[in-house]
Amino acid sequence: MGHDRPWKRLERRVAKKLGGQRVKRMGDYSQIDTDVAMRDDPHLKIDCKLRARHRHHALFEEIRAKYCTDELDRPVLVTREAGKRDILVTITLDHFEWLYRLAKLSLNIQGKNATMPAAERDQA
């Protein structure tokens, strides 16, 4: 007890930034639930991975170095594996927090809940 491991700090930081709660483990190590639980958006599944290196981080930093010359510029990395359907978007946690809060505000103004309807999800 009392050890504040780097991966725990990452989980706490993400939970605090997004208004969620870090899920404490009892030895299951992400087998039952994600690392961060979002009470007001239970369909948002957040799992945190801390590694010495992630390949997409190098690609992301290339974009930042090459194109982001203004302090307001935000790099966005979009990737897809050949033969796969999913297209992934990589952005900073700060950028995601901003987009997430903006989306929640927009949904609240429109009087909708924070869950994206299935039809919009399928079109996305």
C-alpha positions as protocol buffer text, in pm:
chain_id: "A"
residue {
  index: 1
  type: MET
  ca { x: 0 y: 0 z: 0 }
}
residue {
  index: 2
  type: GLY
  ca { x: 101 y: 359 z: -52 }
}
residue {
  index: 3
  type: HIS
  ca { x: 280 y: 288 z: -380 }
}
residue {
  index: 4
  type: ASP
  ca { x: 171 y: 537 z: -642 }
}
residue {
  index: 5
  type: ARG
  ca { x: 265 y: 356 z: -959 }
}
residue {
  index: 6
  type: PRO
  ca { x: 284 y: 551 z: -1288 }
}
residue {
  index: 7
  type: TRP
  ca { x: -10 y: 361 z: -1444 }
}
residue {
  index: 8
  type: LYS
  ca { x: -226 y: 447 z: -1141 }
}
residue {
  index: 9
  type: ARG
  ca { x: -132 y: 813 z: -1178 }
}
residue {
  index: 10
  type: LEU
  ca { x: -233 y: 796 z: -1546 }
}
residue {
  index: 11
  type: GLU
  ca { x: -571 y: 645 z: -1459 }
}
residue {
  index: 12
  type: ARG
  ca { x: -631 y: 908 z: -1188 }
}
residue {
  index: 13
  type: ARG
  ca { x: -533 y: 1191 z: -1422 }
}
residue {
  index: 14
  type: VAL
  ca { x: -769 y: 1072 z: -1696 }
}
residue {
  index: 15
  type: ALA
  ca { x: -1055 y: 1020 z: -1449 }
}
residue {
  index: 16
  type: LYS
  ca { x: -1009 y: 1367 z: -1299 }
}
residue {
  index: 17
  type: LYS
  ca { x: -981 y: 1537 z: -1638 }
}
residue {
  index: 18
  type: LEU
  ca { x: -1298 y: 1376 z: -1776 }
}
residue {
  index: 19
  type: GLY
  ca { x: -1506 y: 1380 z: -1460 }
}
residue {
  index: 20
  type: GLY
  ca { x: -1497 y: 1004 z: -1414 }
}
residue {
  index: 21
  type: GLN
  ca { x: -1375 y: 775 z: -1139 }
}
residue {
  index: 22
  type: ARG
  ca { x: -1074 y: 545 z: -1138 }
}
residue {
  index: 23
  type: VAL
  ca { x: -1184 y: 183 z: -1095 }
}
residue {
  index: 24
  type: LYS
  ca { x: -986 y: 26 z: -812 }
}
residue {
  index: 25
  type: ARG
  ca { x: -861 y: -324 z: -877 }
}
residue {
  index: 26
  type: MET
  ca { x: -868 y: -628 z: -656 }
}
residue {
  index: 27
  type: GLY
  ca { x: -636 y: -839 z: -865 }
}
residue {
  index: 28
  type: ASP
  ca { x: -849 y: -866 z: -1181 }
}
residue {
  index: 29
  type: TYR
  ca { x: -626 y: -627 z: -1384 }
}
residue {
  index: 30
  type: SER
  ca { x: -885 y: -499 z: -1631 }
}
residue {
  index: 31
  type: GLN
  ca { x: -1057 y: -835 z: -1675 }
}
residue {
  index: 32
  type: ILE
  ca { x: -1396 y: -716 z: -1547 }
}
residue {
  index: 33
  type: ASP
  ca { x: -1415 y: -341 z: -1606 }
}
residue {
  index: 34
  type: THR
  ca { x: -1234 y: -51 z: -1769 }
}
residue {
  index: 35
  type: ASP
  ca { x: -982 y: 166 z: -1584 }
}
residue {
  index: 36
  type: VAL
  ca { x: -1206 y: 473 z: -1568 }
}
residue {
  index: 37
  type: ALA
  ca { x: -1582 y: 466 z: -1506 }
}
residue {
  index: 38
  type: MET
  ca { x: -1796 y: 750 z: -1635 }
}
residue {
  index: 39
  type: ARG
  ca { x: -2113 y: 770 z: -1425 }
}
residue {
  index: 40
  type: ASP
  ca { x: -2292 y: 1011 z: -1657 }
}
residue {
  index: 41
  type: ASP
  ca { x: -2184 y: 826 z: -1974 }
}
residue {
  index: 42
  type: PRO
  ca { x: -2162 y: 453 z: -1896 }
}
residue {
  index: 43
  type: HIS
  ca { x: -2118 y: 363 z: -2263 }
}
residue {
  index: 44
  type: LEU
  ca { x: -1786 y: 549 z: -2279 }
}
residue {
  index: 45
  type: LYS
  ca { x: -1526 y: 276 z: -2213 }
}
residue {
  index: 46
  type: ILE
  ca { x: -1189 y: 417 z: -2106 }
}
residue {
  index: 47
  type: ASP
  ca { x: -890 y: 190 z: -2067 }
}
residue {
  index: 48
  type: CYS
  ca { x: -547 y: 341 z: -1996 }
}
residue {
  index: 49
  type: LYS
  ca { x: -224 y: 189 z: -2126 }
}
residue {
  index: 50
  type: LEU
  ca { x: 118 y: 304 z: -2009 }
}
residue {
  index: 51
  type: ARG
  ca { x: 411 y: 171 z: -2210 }
}
residue {
  index: 52
  type: ALA
  ca { x: 769 y: 280 z: -2269 }
}
residue {
  index: 53
  type: ARG
  ca { x: 676 y: 336 z: -2634 }
}
residue {
  index: 54
  type: HIS
  ca { x: 367 y: 333 z: -2850 }
}
residue {
  index: 55
  type: ARG
  ca { x: 427 y: 348 z: -3225 }
}
residue {
  index: 56
  type: HIS
  ca { x: 137 y: 584 z: -3288 }
}
residue {
  index: 57
  type: HIS
  ca { x: 288 y: 835 z: -3044 }
}
residue {
  index: 58
  type: ALA
  ca { x: 587 y: 874 z: -3276 }
}
residue {
  index: 59
  type: LEU
  ca { x: 351 y: 927 z: -3571 }
}
residue {
  index: 60
  type: PHE
  ca { x: 152 y: 1178 z: -3367 }
}
residue {
  index: 61
  type: GLU
  ca { x: 468 y: 1370 z: -3273 }
}
residue {
  index: 62
  type: GLU
  ca { x: 569 y: 1381 z: -3641 }
}
residue {
  index: 63
  type: ILE
  ca { x: 239 y: 1553 z: -3719 }
}
residue {
  index: 64
  type: ARG
  ca { x: 286 y: 1798 z: -3432 }
}
residue {
  index: 65
  type: ALA
  ca { x: 642 y: 1884 z: -3539 }
}
residue {
  index: 66
  type: LYS
  ca { x: 558 y: 1914 z: -3908 }
}
residue {
  index: 67
  type: TYR
  ca { x: 227 y: 2100 z: -3907 }
}
residue {
  index: 68
  type: CYS
  ca { x: 159 y: 2259 z: -3568 }
}
residue {
  index: 69
  type: THR
  ca { x: 326 y: 2598 z: -3581 }
}
residue {
  index: 70
  type: ASP
  ca { x: 69 y: 2799 z: -3383 }
}
residue {
  index: 71
  type: GLU
  ca { x: -4 y: 2736 z: -3016 }
}
residue {
  index: 72
  type: LEU
  ca { x: -371 y: 2683 z: -3105 }
}
residue {
  index: 73
  type: ASP
  ca { x: -292 y: 2409 z: -3362 }
}
residue {
  index: 74
  type: ARG
  ca { x: -401 y: 2061 z: -3251 }
}
residue {
  index: 75
  type: PRO
  ca { x: -254 y: 1751 z: -3410 }
}
residue {
  index: 76
  type: VAL
  ca { x: -491 y: 1470 z: -3507 }
}
residue {
  index: 77
  type: LEU
  ca { x: -367 y: 1128 z: -3621 }
}
residue {
  index: 78
  type: VAL
  ca { x: -614 y: 914 z: -3817 }
}
residue {
  index: 79
  type: THR
  ca { x: -519 y: 551 z: -3880 }
}
residue {
  index: 80
  type: ARG
  ca { x: -670 y: 237 z: -4026 }
}
residue {
  index: 81
  type: GLU
  ca { x: -519 y: -106 z: -4067 }
}
residue {
  index: 82
  type: ALA
  ca { x: -544 y: -253 z: -4417 }
}
residue {
  index: 83
  type: GLY
  ca { x: -837 y: -490 z: -4440 }
}
residue {
  index: 84
  type: LYS
  ca { x: -999 y: -355 z: -4121 }
}
residue {
  index: 85
  type: ARG
  ca { x: -1314 y: -147 z: -4098 }
}
residue {
  index: 86
  type: ASP
  ca { x: -1238 y: 68 z: -3794 }
}
residue {
  index: 87
  type: ILE
  ca { x: -1073 y: 405 z: -3839 }
}
residue {
  index: 88
  type: LEU
  ca { x: -906 y: 534 z: -3524 }
}
residue {
  index: 89
  type: VAL
  ca { x: -842 y: 893 z: -3424 }
}
residue {
  index: 90
  type: THR
  ca { x: -559 y: 989 z: -3187 }
}
residue {
  index: 91
  type: ILE
  ca { x: -569 y: 1326 z: -3012 }
}
residue {
  index: 92
  type: THR
  ca { x: -429 y: 1464 z: -2686 }
}
residue {
  index: 93
  type: LEU
  ca { x: -620 y: 1416 z: -2360 }
}
residue {
  index: 94
  type: ASP
  ca { x: -669 y: 1795 z: -2338 }
}
residue {
  index: 95
  type: HIS
  ca { x: -820 y: 1800 z: -2689 }
}
residue {
  index: 96
  type: PHE
  ca { x: -1046 y: 1504 z: -2606 }
}
residue {
  index: 97
  type: GLU
  ca { x: -1157 y: 1670 z: -2281 }
}
residue {
  index: 98
  type: TRP
  ca { x: -1250 y: 1985 z: -2473 }
}
residue {
  index: 99
  type: LEU
  ca { x: -1445 y: 1790 z: -2736 }
}
residue {
  index: 100
  type: TYR
  ca { x: -1616 y: 1572 z: -2474 }
}
residue {
  index: 101
  type: ARG
  ca { x: -1727 y: 1870 z: -2266 }
}
residue {
  index: 102
  type: LEU
  ca { x: -1844 y: 2053 z: -2579 }
}
residue {
  index: 103
  type: ALA
  ca { x: -2047 y: 1748 z: -2687 }
}
residue {
  index: 104
  type: LYS
  ca { x: -2202 y: 1713 z: -2340 }
}
residue {
  index: 105
  type: LEU
  ca { x: -2290 y: 2083 z: -2335 }
}
residue {
  index: 106
  type: SER
  ca { x: -2445 y: 2060 z: -2680 }
}
residue {
  index: 107
  type: LEU
  ca { x: -2651 y: 1755 z: -2584 }
}
residue {
  index: 108
  type: ASN
  ca { x: -2766 y: 1926 z: -2262 }
}
residue {
  index: 109
  type: ILE
  ca { x: -2872 y: 2237 z: -2454 }
}
residue {
  index: 110
  type: GLN
  ca { x: -3066 y: 2019 z: -2699 }
}
residue {
  index: 111
  type: GLY
  ca { x: -3232 y: 1834 z: -2411 }
}
residue {
  index: 112
  type: LYS
  ca { x: -3086 y: 1496 z: -2505 }
}
residue {
  index: 113
  type: ASN
  ca { x: -2894 y: 1250 z: -2290 }
}
residue {
  index: 114
  type: ALA
  ca { x: -2519 y: 1198 z: -2337 }
}
residue {
  index: 115
  type: THR
  ca { x: -2552 y: 879 z: -2540 }
}
residue {
  index: 116
  type: MET
  ca { x: -2509 y: 893 z: -2917 }
}
residue {
  index: 117
  type: PRO
  ca { x: -2810 y: 733 z: -3092 }
}
residue {
  index: 118
  type: ALA
  ca { x: -2738 y: 408 z: -3278 }
}
residue {
  index: 119
  type: ALA
  ca { x: -2822 y: 561 z: -3617 }
}
residue {
  index: 120
  type: GLU
  ca { x: -2563 y: 837 z: -3570 }
}
residue {
  index: 121
  type: ARG
  ca { x: -2310 y: 584 z: -3438 }
}
residue {
  index: 122
  type: ASP
  ca { x: -2354 y: 369 z: -3749 }
}
residue {
  index: 123
  type: GLN
  ca { x: -2308 y: 666 z: -3981 }
}
residue {
  index: 124
  type: ALA
  ca { x: -1999 y: 788 z: -3798 }
}
